[in-house]
Amino acid sequence: MAFLLPLIVICFVSGTAAAADAPLTRTHVANLPGFGGALPSRLETGYVHLVRPKFSGLCSASLGERGRADATCYNFARYVTVDEVNGAELFYYFIESEGDPGSDPVLLWLTGGDRCSVLSAIFFEIGQQRTICPSPSSSSAISHTVLPIYQSASSCKLPAGPVKLVIEPYNGGLPRLRYHPYSWTKVASILFVDSPVGAGFSFSQDPNGYDVSEVSSSLQIVKFLYRWFDGHPEYRANPFYVGGDSIAGRFVPFVTQKISEDIEAAVRPSLNLKGYLVGNPVTGESIDNKSKVPYFHGVGIISDQLYKVIMEHCKGEDYDKPKNLICRQAMARFNELLDEVSKSHILYKKCIYLSPRSNLKSVHRKILKEKFRVLEHPPPRPSIQCLTYANYLSYFWANNNITQETLGIKKGSVNEWVRCHNNDLPYTEDITSSIKYHRNVTLKGYRALVYSGDHDSVVPFLGTQTWVRSLGYPIVDDWRAWHVDGQSAGFTIAYENNLTFATIKDFKFFDGIFSLLLVLCVHYNILFLNLTAGRWTYCTRVPTGEMLGHV
């Protein structure tokens, strides 16, 4: 049998006899669709529907070491109702650390884009390195080392979890998964959340629940976190970090500040908040956009002449809507040249960006059948040589009926999973600038890591470096290289107030094409080992796939 249907295990939140007020449904997954053979470790999914502000305990089952419930009550993916009025339910994936989950950090990860599913982060964003897979052998043997309770997708890239999508021509069936030994879960447990409501598998019972803003959705995340930790008290003492990339860079520091304020006010059992990290972060400031001109000039995509015209005639102008005629003409030419390259990684092929489009033509809506489902709006098919081909495959994996049964997706809650939306749901950008939140949080002593890809032009490192410098913190370790396997992997600078900025080679905006080795090294050393940039200079790769920092 190609796929084993999941064994459904029902547990109820402990506390009162009226446990039905907050039922907890968990699914033990013996086999993950597309992954050949048994999973390397236990996997459970489920969802929680809360009608009261909080709940206590995990399950009625007996608790083992560290207060965790037995195997049938381990949690991997659930819903948490965070908006009782509109019935909003945020879906999440929880991947436990492969190291010491009792003491390793817990990292909340939020993704960017227009309501992009956090599955993008699991599949693509957190550590990818592009290779084309050879045809796999008939053997599906995998290493049975201890892995986190997560096996949900992959590619011949480096995703966050220990499996990856196999990049091969789509044949109408279920995309296959393969074991991947490099993962952030080597050093931390990760909580991935589909947010805002409408992203991925998160949904609202009332259509009004989809009308959210950056502030309201950030507050939902905070509420979600408190409820999640209420249900997972064994992790409350673990070091906790908030992380995200691209547009999530606008609300990661906001969420972190709100948690810090609640800690100070002692309004709830406090989390062991240690800091936050943001990659290629959008701030909402004009510097995000205006840094593109010097960046594209520096990498040779626009000429000296065009650069000089823009610098002379576009001072004080909105680059998107310039009033000055000469500036408007110059920016039109600038955008024409930008259209020749892949903006998220200027060295890669320019390929189809896979998001649903409201004006999909019939040619793009050809029937792409697989055994269990015909997608209503299948994405356009890119070349297999394109980085976006993995995005294409993800549609068929996530929309497979057995996949959704395995993950415990509520039937009828989401008509069709899409990787990202395209302005089809209301959303208000009301965090005009995130810089003040960066300042507020770091001045409180929390650790902060800001990192940028050196080939990303969507949020160029020049702009990020500028606003980091604008905080005015004294330098404690000046600009220098850091290394992996003896080679420069990027450059870094450290400031007072526990703020570190780092560049990472071959790293792209949003789809996260970069070496996991590099990013894992940065996070592991600066955040989890609490080393300043001045105390580590390189990382090495060891046979188990772990990253070791050297001082």
C-alpha positions in Angstrom: 0.0 0.0 0.0 1.6 3.3 -1.1 0.3 5.3 1.8 -0.8 4.2 5.2 -3.9 6.1 6.3 -3.2 7.8 9.6 -4.2 6.3 12.9 -6.5 8.8 14.6 -6.0 9.2 18.3 -8.3 11.5 20.2 -7.0 13.2 23.3 -8.8 15.8 25.4 -7.4 18.7 27.2 -7.1 18.0 30.9 -8.7 20.1 33.5 -12.5 19.4 33.9 -15.0 16.8 33.0 -16.3 19.2 30.4 -13.3 18.6 28.2 -15.5 19.0 25.2 -15.2 22.7 25.7 -11.7 22.5 24.2 -11.2 19.2 22.3 -7.8 18.3 21.2 -7.6 16.0 18.3 -4.3 14.4 17.4 -3.3 12.2 14.5 -0.4 9.8 14.7 1.2 9.6 11.3 3.0 6.3 10.6 3.9 7.3 7.0 3.9 10.7 5.4 2.6 10.9 1.8 5.4 10.8 -0.7 8.0 9.7 1.9 9.1 6.1 1.2 9.2 3.9 4.3 8.7 4.6 7.9 9.4 8.0 9.3 12.7 8.3 11.2 10.8 9.3 14.3 7.3 9.9 15.6 5.0 12.4 13.9 1.6 13.6 15.1 -0.8 16.1 13.8 -4.0 17.6 15.0 -5.8 20.8 15.9 -7.2 22.6 18.9 -10.5 24.5 19.0 -10.5 26.8 22.0 -13.7 28.5 23.2 -12.1 29.8 26.4 -9.2 32.1 26.8 -6.8 29.4 27.8 -6.4 25.7 28.6 -4.1 23.7 30.7 -2.3 20.4 30.1 -1.7 18.5 27.0 -3.7 15.3 27.1 -5.4 13.1 29.6 -2.6 10.6 28.9 0.1 10.1 31.5 3.0 12.4 31.3 6.6 11.2 30.9 9.9 12.9 31.1 9.8 16.7 31.1 6.0 16.5 31.6 5.4 15.5 28.0 2.5 13.2 27.2 3.2 9.8 25.7 3.7 9.1 22.0 0.1 9.3 21.1 -0.2 12.8 22.5 2.8 14.4 20.9 1.8 17.4 18.8 3.0 18.3 15.3 0.4 20.3 13.5 -2.8 21.7 15.0 -5.3 24.5 14.8 -5.6 27.1 17.6 -8.6 29.3 17.6 -7.4 32.8 18.3 -10.5 34.8 17.4 -13.7 33.5 19.0 -15.8 36.2 17.4 -14.9 35.4 13.8 -13.8 31.8 14.4 -10.3 32.4 13.1 -8.0 29.4 13.3 -4.3 29.5 12.8 -2.6 26.3 11.5 0.8 25.4 12.7 3.6 22.9 12.3 5.8 22.1 15.3 9.2 20.4 14.7 11.0 19.3 17.8 14.7 19.7 18.1 16.9 16.7 17.3 19.3 17.7 20.0 18.0 18.3 23.5 14.4 19.4 23.2 14.4 19.9 27.0 16.8 22.8 26.8 17.2 23.8 23.1 15.6 27.0 22.0 12.1 27.2 20.6 11.9 29.4 17.5 8.7 30.9 16.1 9.0 31.3 12.4 6.7 33.6 10.3 7.0 34.0 6.6 6.5 36.9 4.3 4.7 37.6 1.0 1.0 38.1 0.4 -0.4 35.6 2.9 2.2 33.1 1.9 1.9 29.7 3.5 4.5 28.9 6.1 5.0 25.7 4.1 7.1 27.9 1.9 9.4 28.4 4.8 9.5 24.6 5.6 10.0 23.7 1.9 12.0 26.6 0.5 13.0 29.5 2.7 15.1 28.3 5.6 18.1 27.0 3.8 18.1 26.0 0.2 20.9 25.1 -2.1 19.8 24.4 -5.7 20.8 21.2 -7.3 18.9 19.0 -9.9 18.2 15.6 -8.4 19.3 12.5 -10.4 16.6 9.9 -10.9 16.3 8.1 -7.6 17.0 4.5 -7.3 14.2 2.1 -6.4 15.5 1.9 -2.9 13.9 4.3 -0.4 16.2 3.5 2.4 16.9 6.4 4.7 19.1 7.0 7.6 17.3 6.2 10.8 19.1 8.7 12.9 17.0 10.6 15.5 15.1 13.2 13.6 12.5 15.8 14.7 8.9 14.9 14.5 8.5 16.5 11.2 8.6 15.1 7.7 6.6 17.2 5.4 8.4 18.2 2.2 11.5 18.9 0.4 13.6 19.2 -2.7 17.1 18.8 -3.8 17.6 22.0 -1.8 18.2 22.5 1.8 14.9 23.1 3.7 14.3 23.7 7.4 13.1 20.1 8.1 14.8 16.8 7.6 13.0 15.9 4.4 12.8 17.6 1.0 10.9 17.6 -2.2 12.5 15.5 -5.0 12.9 17.8 -8.0 11.8 15.7 -10.9 9.3 16.1 -13.8 5.8 16.1 -12.5 4.0 13.0 -13.7 0.5 13.6 -12.4 1.0 11.8 -9.1 2.1 12.8 -5.6 5.5 14.6 -5.5 8.0 12.5 -3.6 9.9 13.4 -0.5 13.5 12.5 0.5 15.5 12.5 3.7 17.6 15.6 4.3 20.2 15.6 7.1 20.8 19.3 7.5 18.1 21.2 9.3 17.6 24.1 11.8 16.0 21.5 14.0 19.5 20.2 14.7 19.8 23.0 17.3 16.2 24.2 18.0 12.6 23.3 18.0 10.6 25.3 15.4 7.0 26.5 15.5 5.8 27.4 12.0 2.5 29.3 11.8 0.3 30.0 8.8 -0.4 33.7 9.4 -2.3 36.0 8.7 -5.7 34.2 8.6 -6.1 32.9 5.1 -2.5 31.9 4.7 -1.9 28.2 4.0 -4.4 26.1 6.0 -5.4 28.9 8.4 -9.0 30.0 8.0 -11.9 31.9 9.4 -15.4 30.6 9.9 -16.7 34.2 9.2 -15.6 36.0 6.1 -15.0 39.1 8.2 -12.2 37.3 9.9 -10.1 37.6 6.8 -10.1 41.4 7.0 -6.9 41.9 9.1 -4.0 44.3 9.3 -0.3 44.0 10.2 -1.1 45.1 13.8 -4.2 42.9 14.3 -2.5 39.8 12.8 0.6 40.4 15.0 -1.6 40.6 18.1 -3.2 37.3 16.9 0.2 35.7 16.8 0.9 36.8 20.4 -2.4 35.4 21.5 -1.7 32.2 19.6 1.7 31.9 21.3 0.3 32.2 24.8 -2.3 29.5 24.0 0.3 27.3 22.4 2.6 27.5 25.4 -0.4 26.9 27.7 -0.8 23.6 25.9 2.9 22.9 25.9 4.1 24.0 29.4 7.2 21.8 29.1 8.7 24.3 26.6 7.9 27.4 28.6 11.3 27.5 30.2 13.2 27.0 26.9 14.9 30.0 25.4 12.4 31.5 23.0 13.1 33.5 19.8 10.8 35.1 17.2 12.0 34.9 13.5 10.8 35.7 10.0 11.9 37.0 6.7 10.9 39.6 4.0 7.6 41.3 4.8 7.5 39.4 8.1 10.4 41.7 9.0 7.8 44.4 9.6 6.0 42.6 12.4 8.6 40.2 13.9 10.1 43.1 16.1 6.5 44.2 16.8 5.5 40.8 18.1 8.8 40.6 20.1 8.1 44.0 21.7 4.6 43.0 22.7 5.8 39.8 24.3 8.5 41.8 26.2 5.9 44.3 27.4 3.7 41.5 28.7 6.7 40.0 30.5 7.3 43.4 32.2 3.7 43.8 33.1 3.5 40.2 34.4 0.2 39.8 32.7 0.7 36.1 31.9 3.1 33.3 32.8 6.2 34.7 31.1 8.0 33.2 28.1 11.7 32.8 28.3 12.1 35.4 25.5 15.7 35.8 24.4 15.5 37.7 21.2 14.6 37.7 17.5 16.0 37.3 14.0 15.0 38.7 10.7 16.2 37.9 7.2 16.1 40.4 4.3 13.6 42.3 6.4 11.2 44.9 5.0 10.9 47.9 7.3 8.3 50.0 5.6 10.8 52.8 5.3 11.7 54.4 2.0 15.3 53.1 2.5 14.0 49.7 1.4 13.2 51.0 -2.1 15.8 53.7 -2.5 18.7 51.3 -1.8 17.9 49.5 -5.0 19.4 52.2 -7.2 22.9 52.1 -5.7 22.7 48.3 -5.4 21.9 47.8 -9.1 24.5 50.3 -10.1 27.1 48.5 -7.9 26.4 45.1 -9.5 26.6 46.5 -13.1 22.9 46.3 -14.1 22.4 50.0 -14.6 24.9 52.4 -16.3 26.8 55.2 -14.7 24.8 57.7 -16.7 21.4 56.4 -15.5 22.6 56.3 -12.0 23.8 59.9 -12.1 20.5 61.0 -13.6 18.5 59.3 -10.9 20.7 60.6 -8.1 20.5 64.2 -9.5 16.8 64.4 -10.5 15.1 62.0 -8.1 16.1 63.6 -4.8 13.1 63.6 -2.4 11.0 61.8 -5.0 8.9 58.7 -4.4 10.6 56.2 -6.7 7.3 54.4 -7.4 5.4 57.6 -8.3 7.9 60.4 -9.2 6.5 63.8 -10.1 9.6 65.1 -11.7 9.4 64.3 -15.5 13.1 63.5 -15.9 13.0 61.3 -12.8 9.9 59.6 -14.0 11.6 58.8 -17.3 14.8 57.6 -15.6 12.9 55.3 -13.2 10.9 53.9 -16.2 14.2 52.9 -17.8 15.5 51.7 -14.5 12.5 49.3 -14.1 12.9 48.1 -17.7 16.5 47.0 -16.9 15.3 45.4 -13.6 12.8 43.3 -15.6 15.8 41.6 -17.3 16.9 39.9 -14.0 15.5 37.7 -11.2 15.0 40.4 -8.5 15.2 37.9 -5.7 18.5 36.5 -6.8 20.2 38.4 -9.6 22.4 35.5 -10.7 19.6 33.1 -11.3 17.3 32.5 -14.2 14.2 34.7 -14.4 11.4 32.3 -14.1 7.7 32.2 -13.4 6.9 33.4 -9.9 4.4 30.9 -8.6 1.5 32.7 -7.0 -2.2 32.6 -8.0 -3.2 35.3 -10.4 -6.7 36.7 -10.8 -6.4 36.8 -14.5 -5.2 33.2 -15.1 -6.0 32.3 -18.8 -7.4 29.0 -19.9 -4.0 28.0 -21.2 -2.7 28.1 -17.6 -5.8 26.3 -16.3 -5.2 23.1 -18.2 -6.4 20.0 -16.2 -3.4 18.6 -14.3 -4.7 15.4 -12.8 -3.4 13.3 -10.0 -5.0 10.4 -8.3 -7.1 12.2 -5.8 -7.7 15.7 -6.9 -7.9 18.1 -9.9 -6.7 21.6 -9.0 -9.1 24.3 -9.9 -6.4 26.8 -10.4 -3.1 25.0 -11.0 -0.1 27.2 -11.2 1.8 27.7 -14.5 4.4 25.1 -15.1 8.0 26.5 -15.1 11.0 24.8 -16.5 12.5 22.2 -14.2 15.7 24.2 -14.3 14.0 27.0 -12.5 14.1 27.4 -8.8 10.3 27.9 -8.8 9.8 24.3 -10.0 9.8 23.2 -6.3 7.0 25.8 -5.7 5.0 24.2 -8.5 5.4 20.7 -7.0 4.3 21.9 -3.6 0.8 22.7 -4.9 0.3 19.0 -5.7 1.7 17.8 -2.5 -0.3 20.1 -0.3 -3.6 19.7 -2.2 -3.4 15.9 -2.2 -6.3 14.5 -0.2 -4.2 12.0 1.7 -1.7 14.7 2.6 -4.4 16.8 4.1 -5.9 13.9 5.9 -2.5 13.1 7.3 -1.9 16.7 8.5 -5.4 16.8 10.0 -6.7 19.6 7.8 -10.3 20.4 8.6 -12.5 19.3 5.7 -14.1 22.3 3.9 -12.0 24.8 5.7 -9.8 25.6 2.7 -11.1 24.9 -0.8 -7.6 24.9 -2.3 -4.2 25.4 -0.7 -2.2 28.1 -2.4 1.4 29.0 -1.7 0.7 32.7 -1.7 -2.3 34.9 -2.4 -2.4 37.8 -4.8 -4.3 40.7 -3.1 -7.5 38.7 -3.1 -8.0 39.1 0.6 -8.2 42.4 2.5 -5.1 43.4 4.3 -4.0 46.7 5.8 -0.3 47.7 6.1 -0.5 49.7 9.3 3.1 49.2 10.6 4.6 52.2 8.8 8.0 51.5 10.1 9.5 48.6 12.1 12.7 50.4 12.9 11.4 51.9 16.2 10.5 48.4 17.3 14.0 47.2 16.6 15.3 50.0 18.7 12.8 49.4 21.6 13.5 45.7 21.8 17.3 45.8 21.5 17.5 48.6 24.1 15.9 46.2 26.5 18.8 43.8 26.1 17.2 41.2 23.9 19.5 39.6 21.2 18.9 40.5 17.6 20.2 39.0 14.4 19.6 40.9 11.1 20.9 39.1 8.0 20.8 39.8 4.3 21.6 38.0 1.2 24.2 39.6 -1.0 22.4 38.8 -4.2 18.9 39.9 -3.1 17.7 43.0 -4.8 14.2 43.1 -3.4 15.4 44.2 0.0 19.1 45.0 -0.8 21.6 44.6 2.0 22.7 48.3 1.5 19.3 49.5 2.8 19.3 47.1 5.7 22.8 48.0 6.6 21.8 51.7 6.5 18.9 51.5 8.9 20.8 49.2 11.3 23.6 51.8 11.4 21.0 54.5 11.9 20.2 53.1 15.4 23.4 54.7 16.5 24.8 51.9 18.5 28.5 51.8 19.1 30.4 49.0 17.2 31.8 46.3 19.4 33.3 44.1 16.6 33.9 45.8 13.2 33.2 44.6 9.7 34.9 41.3 8.9 34.4 38.0 7.2 33.1 34.8 8.7 33.8 31.4 7.3 32.4 27.9 6.6 34.8 25.1 5.7 37.6 27.6 5.4 35.8 29.8 2.9 34.3 33.2 3.4 30.5 32.7 3.8 29.7 36.4 4.3 30.5 39.4 6.4 29.4 40.6 9.8 29.5 43.4 12.2 28.3 43.6 15.9 27.0 46.5 17.8 26.2 47.2 21.5 22.8 46.1 22.8 23.3 42.6 21.4 22.6 43.6 17.8 24.4 41.7 15.0 24.2 42.3 11.2 25.5 39.7 8.8 25.5 39.1 5.1 25.2 35.7 3.6 26.5 34.6 0.3 24.1 33.4 -2.4 21.0 34.2 -0.3 17.8 35.4 -1.9 14.7 37.2 -0.8 11.6 35.2 0.2 12.3 31.9 -1.6 15.4 31.6 0.5 18.0 30.2 -1.9 21.0 30.0 0.3 23.2 27.5 1.9 21.7 26.1 5.1 25.2 25.6 6.4 25.7 29.3 6.4 22.5 30.4 8.0 22.5 27.6 10.6 26.0 28.7 11.6 25.0 32.3 12.0 22.0 31.5 14.1 23.6 28.8 16.2 26.6 30.9 17.1 25.1 34.4 17.5 21.8 33.5 19.0 21.8 30.0 20.5 25.4 30.0 21.9 25.1 33.7 22.8 28.4 34.4 21.1 29.1 37.9 19.8 30.4 38.2 16.3 33.8 38.9 17.7 34.0 35.5 19.4 33.4 33.2 16.4 34.9 33.3 12.9 34.0 30.1 11.2 32.0 26.9 11.1 32.8 23.4 10.1 30.6 20.6 8.8 30.7 17.4 10.7 29.5 14.0 9.5 26.2 14.1 11.4 25.3 17.4 9.6 25.6 19.5 12.8 27.2 22.9 12.7 29.9 23.6 15.2 31.0 27.2 16.0 34.7 27.9 16.8 35.9 30.7 19.0 
